[in-house]
Amino acid sequence: MTSNPALPDDETLTESGLAAEQRGSILLIACGALAHEILALKKLNGWDHMSLTCLPAKLHLYPEKITDAVVEAVEKHRDDYGDIFVVYADCGTGGQLQTKCEELGVQMVEGPHCYSFFEGNDAFDARSEAGEITAFYLTDFLVRQFDAFIWKPMGLDRHPELRDMIFGNYTKLVYQAQLENPALKEKAKDCADRLGLAFEYRFTGYGDLATTLAKHA
């Protein structure tokens, strides 16, 4: 199975080609890093009544900006849809996103971050309680975008000596695979080698993302 091309991360992405009257009554406001997975689930389940707009994936580098961006998107689109669902977990906002969503009267995905809901929040919590606190996680998106979202922003392309300083307390890289893709698995192994970490592969599929969207379909 081949991977999909990476989506642009420097601008808002919205499904196009649909007239206003053809759009579904539910709008998903999502992180751009989840676009491929959400579109796959929509197609798989026939959720044609759901429309999707994605905020730039690069907001993950600036979690303090996520809440304001989501609020702006909700206020921009809420009059055009019967319901809005925010496809973000807390994602480093320190509870601010949940608070704002409650104020706006919209729901969002449960969990601290996508690594948790892809694994399944209960399963992720159990692993954490069992002591898995030295794992660095990658999803399909982050494997594809490893250089753009991790290697370069952390300065490792210019200062490789920072690797041990940044990742010295990690022991392994866990690749949470949404697709069974041998090419991505090999790339994830290379990412682990570049970071000097042991490699672990976990096929998670879509985890709680699938069950959560199904509840709101």
C-alpha angles and dihedrals in degrees: 000000000000124000124247118250115267116266120236112269100192100071142033112277119211130175106257137197096057123114115226093253091053096054120104124255093244123070120199112206103197146169111264089234088069099047098102092048095048093047090049091051092047091053094043094051100034093241094164091150089068122085124195134215120175129204117217113288089220089075084085086074089057107035091170087070097051098083095052091046092052092047091051091050093048092050091046096052108025096096091055099056138051092226139008126207122190113221097202128100118210089289096186097311093122093234094308094114092052091049093050093046090053090050090050093046096239130124129230140192114284121238141065096269144338093275087064099047094042089055091039117263094247093048092046091050090050092052091048092051089049090059106267094145100124097064124113112207133214129184127199090270094050093047089054092045099036096127095044097045104030118009099047101033089053090051094241092133090061101029111030089172087075090070096085092043093053100035101027093109094050121089103185145016114230115203109205101199120205092182129036095241119156093198092055090046091055091047090051090052089053090051089054091050092050090052093045093240135133114254129236125178122208123176103212101162110200096321117183090351089074096045093044094051090045090058090054097040 
